[in-house]
Amino acid sequence: MLHDPNRRPPPTRHELVATLHSATIFSHFTDPQGVLATRLGLRAETLSRVLKQLNADGIVSVSSGNIVRIPNRQKLQRFIEQAGKA
């Protein structure tokens, strides 16, 4: 596979954390979920399961094309705080 200098690499963990603390998030990941999962230190199945659960709980909205939207930052923040206590 040739390197495309115009293609943005997937976000790092630090970038994701910083993004999660911003206002409404709308992001389009250009790499497959498997690549993103690897960058996060997760298995692709785990990331998929987490995103599906967050979507079902109304915390994120995931659509085809790897577009992720977080409509309610406060709801996400509560989720993160509760996950940290577990």
C-alpha positions in Angstrom: 0.0 0.0 0.0 1.4 3.4 -1.0 1.6 6.2 1.6 -0.8 9.0 0.9 0.6 12.3 2.3 -2.9 13.8 2.3 -4.4 11.1 4.4 -4.7 12.0 8.1 -3.6 9.2 10.5 -6.2 7.9 13.0 -6.3 9.9 16.3 -4.1 8.9 19.1 -5.5 8.2 22.6 -4.5 11.7 23.7 -6.3 13.3 20.8 -9.4 11.2 21.5 -9.4 12.3 25.2 -8.9 15.9 24.2 -11.7 15.6 21.7 -14.1 14.0 24.2 -13.7 17.0 26.4 -14.7 19.5 23.7 -18.3 20.5 22.8 -20.4 18.5 20.4 -18.1 16.2 18.4 -18.5 15.3 14.8 -15.7 13.2 13.4 -15.1 11.2 10.3 -12.5 8.5 10.8 -10.8 7.7 7.5 -9.3 4.4 8.7 -11.3 1.2 9.3 -12.4 0.5 12.9 -9.7 -2.2 13.1 -7.0 0.3 12.6 -8.5 2.7 15.1 -9.0 -0.1 17.6 -5.3 -1.1 17.3 -4.2 2.5 17.9 -6.4 2.5 21.1 -4.9 -0.9 22.2 -8.3 -2.6 21.7 -9.5 -5.5 19.6 -11.7 -4.5 16.7 -14.6 -6.5 18.2 -14.2 -4.7 21.5 -14.3 -1.2 19.9 -17.3 -2.2 17.8 -19.2 -3.5 20.8 -18.4 -0.4 22.9 -19.5 1.9 20.0 -22.7 -0.1 19.6 -23.5 0.1 23.3 -22.7 3.9 23.4 -25.0 4.3 20.4 -27.8 2.3 22.0 -27.5 4.4 25.2 -27.7 7.6 23.2 -24.2 8.8 24.2 -22.8 8.7 20.6 -24.3 8.5 17.2 -22.4 6.2 14.8 -23.3 6.1 11.1 -22.0 4.4 8.1 -18.8 5.8 6.8 -17.2 5.8 10.2 -18.9 9.1 11.2 -19.2 9.5 15.0 -21.1 12.3 16.6 -21.4 13.0 20.3 -24.5 15.1 20.8 -24.5 15.4 24.5 -21.1 16.1 26.2 -22.6 15.9 29.7 -24.0 12.5 29.1 -20.6 11.3 27.9 -18.9 12.9 30.9 -21.2 11.0 33.3 -20.5 7.8 31.4 -16.7 8.4 31.7 -17.0 9.1 35.4 -19.1 6.0 36.1 -16.7 3.9 34.0 -13.8 5.2 36.1 -15.4 4.1 39.3 -15.9 0.5 38.0 
